[in-house]
Amino acid sequence: MTRLRRKSPEPWQRVGFGPRHSPSSSLPSLTFNLRSTIAMFGRRTTPRIRTLLLLIFFFLFFWVILPYDNVIRLAVRWNLLQLKSSLTSRPREDWVFASRPEFPVDLGEDVLVILKTGYGTRGRVPAWLESLSNRNEFRDIVVIADYEGEEEEFEWRGQKLKVHDMVKRTLEHKTMEGTEGHPRVQKYQSFRDVVQSGNQEEAIRLSRKFGWELDALKFVSGLEFAYDRFPRKKWYLLVDDDTFVVQPSLKPFLAHLDPEEPHYLGNAVGDFKARFAHGGSAVILSQATMQSLIVDNSRSLSSFYLDSLDEIWGDRLLALALIRIGIYLDESFSHLFNGEPPLYSKIRPDRICSPILSFHTLPSPAKMLAVGEHFKNVSKPLFWFDLWDLYGVPPPWWQQAGDATMRENWDHVGSPDEATLTIQNVKNARDCSKDCYRRARTCLAWTWESETGKCHISSWMIVGEKVTGKVSGINLQRARSLENKCILL
């Protein structure tokens, strides 16, 4: 009996592919299958589900075609971020303790510091440089300002740091032709004439009067200038002359991020239309971000030279330029950046266990040097709760309850703002303390003013310093609980 030999399948007949149709029959079959699918979809779904699916389809369609800086896209993104924030617990910073960082970084080799100053504040620069301790790893620094001169150089560790006038560079850009009559341009010209005449007193007066307007003209041109000179850096750190950066915290932070990804990092401020990194708290841009902004989208960036004539804040202008090309501020790291001086930094429950990267509002050389002195021996990442020990103020919750309940002539709240609860006509400090403990879930510190009878209650605490006429205290139980959670991490 002859056995029938089974014919081996063609490649297109293998499992999962099915028989191949001839070209002549494929189109009718496809049409039939599509019609059948649509008909089945119509039979098996309710009108409500069909409406929902259509809405999702149109939402995704318009989401794809909307520009990155469209107000609808920005509003949706903002609300989604708020929802995510409300659903997630406090951040974990496991990268601080990583023995083998994923993206090793050398602060001297891989980071460019762009130090922003002005004629009226140039006296801060020597103190800024001197505040860098012997543990400093920064090597390359570019100083940008609203003035320059051959004699305008700063000596630093054998280097001569020249001051570069970025306002002048901005006004020389091709897009700025015909803007000579703009008020901001005229202010700069009058200021520059006074500087060149050697009248320092008048130059300082003008700088203090409208230097903040000229500041907005430094950002775009300053970044372009820095990138032209140092195009191969992994990270670009933009700081003010009254900003102190904690390098032992910065290094492990950068080492867990890929510089080839578009990172825009800093202390988030502003409304949903333009969430931007507060310049005073330090701004960090990755190599990929600088490449995209300055090289890949140079035409888009050019338009922001013209916009700088009317923009109030240069750091907001930078955010708008980045948003236009689809790079948004990463707010998941905002709590690491700080816009306050150490003794008045608001230690909040959501960041007490986190490292701190920067301090701001150190307007005098003496204050900058004092911070540098306190931080000169810091060799490991600094956490927010470390500020107590660093300034020699034992955390109140470590002391005996009776000794730590309240402190005479001290302030643990700081300057009241819209987030501070102020209770009028409180008779004494003990009553103010009771008002805090009645709100134990939200109150972290309180301060009573003996002269006014005002009781200030805050959801944060500061290390503080001596203030005559005030009595202050910490919610000891809550502070102790928060620190214990840090220990468990």
DAPE-V410439 format. One record per backbone hydrogen bond with DSSP energy under -1.0 kcal/mol. NH is the residue of the N-H (numbers start at 1). CO is the residue of the C=O. Records with the same first field share a line. If there is no record, write none. Layout:
NH = CO, CO
This chain:
13 = 10
14 = 11
17 = 14
25 = 22
26 = 22
29 = 25
30 = 26
31 = 27
32 = 28
33 = 29
34 = 30
35 = 31
36 = 32
37 = 33
38 = 34
39 = 35
40 = 36
41 = 37
42 = 38
43 = 39
44 = 40
45 = 41
50 = 46
51 = 47
52 = 48
53 = 49
54 = 50
55 = 51
56 = 52
57 = 53
58 = 54
59 = 55
60 = 56
61 = 57
62 = 58
63 = 59
64 = 60
65 = 61
66 = 62
70 = 67
74 = 70
75 = 71
76 = 72
77 = 73
78 = 74
79 = 75
80 = 76
81 = 77
82 = 78
83 = 79
84 = 80
85 = 81
86 = 82
87 = 83
88 = 84
96 = 93
97 = 94
98 = 95
103 = 255
110 = 106
112 = 235
113 = 140
114 = 237
115 = 142
116 = 239
117 = 144
124 = 121
125 = 122
128 = 124
129 = 125
130 = 126
131 = 127
136 = 133
142 = 113
144 = 115
145 = 164
152 = 149
153 = 151
154 = 161
156 = 159
159 = 156
161 = 154
163 = 152
164 = 143
166 = 145, 164
169 = 165
170 = 166
171 = 167
172 = 168
173 = 170
176 = 173
177 = 174
179 = 176
182 = 179
186 = 182
187 = 183
188 = 184
189 = 185
190 = 186
191 = 187
192 = 188
193 = 189
194 = 190
195 = 191
196 = 192
197 = 193
198 = 195
199 = 194
200 = 198
203 = 199
204 = 200
205 = 201
206 = 202
207 = 203
208 = 204
209 = 205
210 = 206
211 = 207
214 = 210
215 = 211
217 = 214
218 = 215
222 = 218
223 = 219
224 = 220
225 = 221
226 = 222
227 = 223
228 = 224
229 = 225
230 = 226
234 = 110
235 = 110
236 = 285
237 = 112
238 = 283
239 = 114
241 = 116
243 = 240
244 = 359
246 = 357
247 = 245
249 = 246
250 = 246
251 = 247
253 = 249
254 = 250
255 = 251
256 = 253
257 = 254
261 = 258
263 = 261
265 = 284
269 = 276
274 = 271
276 = 269
278 = 267
281 = 278
282 = 279
283 = 238
284 = 265
285 = 236
286 = 263
287 = 234
288 = 259
290 = 286
291 = 287
292 = 288
293 = 289
294 = 290
295 = 291
296 = 291
297 = 292
301 = 297
302 = 298
304 = 301
305 = 302
307 = 303
308 = 304
309 = 306
310 = 307
311 = 307
317 = 313
318 = 314
319 = 315
320 = 316
321 = 317
322 = 318
323 = 319
324 = 320
326 = 323
327 = 322
330 = 264
331 = 329
334 = 331
336 = 333
337 = 334
344 = 341
345 = 342
347 = 461
351 = 348
352 = 348
354 = 351
356 = 382
357 = 336
359 = 244
360 = 340
368 = 364
369 = 365
370 = 366
371 = 367
372 = 368
373 = 369
374 = 370
375 = 371
378 = 375
384 = 354
385 = 352
386 = 383
387 = 384
390 = 386
391 = 387
392 = 389
393 = 388
398 = 395
399 = 396
404 = 400
407 = 472
409 = 470
420 = 417
421 = 457
423 = 455
426 = 453
432 = 428
433 = 429
434 = 430
435 = 431
436 = 432
437 = 433
438 = 434
439 = 436
440 = 437
442 = 439
443 = 439
444 = 458
445 = 458
446 = 473
447 = 456
448 = 471
449 = 454
450 = 469
453 = 449
455 = 423
456 = 447
457 = 421
458 = 445
461 = 347
462 = 412
464 = 343
467 = 409
470 = 467
471 = 448
472 = 407
473 = 446
475 = 444
476 = 474
479 = 475
480 = 476
481 = 477
482 = 478
483 = 479
484 = 480
485 = 481
486 = 482
487 = 483
488 = 484
489 = 486
